[in-house]
Amino acid sequence: INGKHSTGVFSKILKPYGITAKRLRKIGGKHASRVHGGQNPTSQHLEFLSRIAMRHKIARFDSGKYYAEGDTSDSDLDSDPEPEPET
């Protein structure tokens, strides 16, 4: 694989529905903001969550690490947890 992502097939799937990839990303961002918004979110908080959901970068199919809120540089998530001793 040369690192380029083809959107042709994806566009063909969306075309009968009149949805562009850009519109689908916006729909996904709004869905993510509502799912993670809590019971009584403010409109500003929903907009903030939507911007976070839209702010991903796809690099070699490893986009999961880009879905983070705030600074995670000092996070322990990258290290392997030590196993619990058996008793």
Secondary structure, DSSP 4 states (H G I P E B T S, - for coil): --S----HHHHHHHGGGT--HHHHHHHHHHHHHHHSS-SS--HHHHHHHHHHHH----STT-GGGG---S--TT-STTSPPPPPPP-
